[in-house]
Amino acid sequence: MIDFGSQFCFECKTMDPVLITLNEEFEGEAAVQYLDVLEFPEGYADVPVQVIPTQIFFDKDGNPFSPSDSLASLISFETKESGGKTLTLHQGALTEDQLRQIFAEMGVE
């Protein structure tokens, strides 16, 4: 998972401790990355980030995550094309519980 945000964004700041916790907890099982769009604008040049925070989810093989219908009914995901690749993303903040649901469906617990 890559989270695109900024230290100047309130919702992004509320996700910071959650991202740190999950990154430490899932070390070796899943990658939880953060990119500050103001500090590193080149880091998202090929990514359809329209609002922050935005998260992009990949499966263990680097393919776009495909949420089940039941998960998609709880958390809104979008599928977008960018640079010839398909991306699964969520726009806006996610809670720790929501992120845990996503990771559990990805097989990370």
Beta strands, then each sheet from edge to edge (+ up, - down):
strand 1: 2-5
strand 2: 33-36
strand 3: 54-57
strand 4: 78-82
strand 5: 85-91
sheet 1: 2+ 1+ 3- 5+ 4-
end
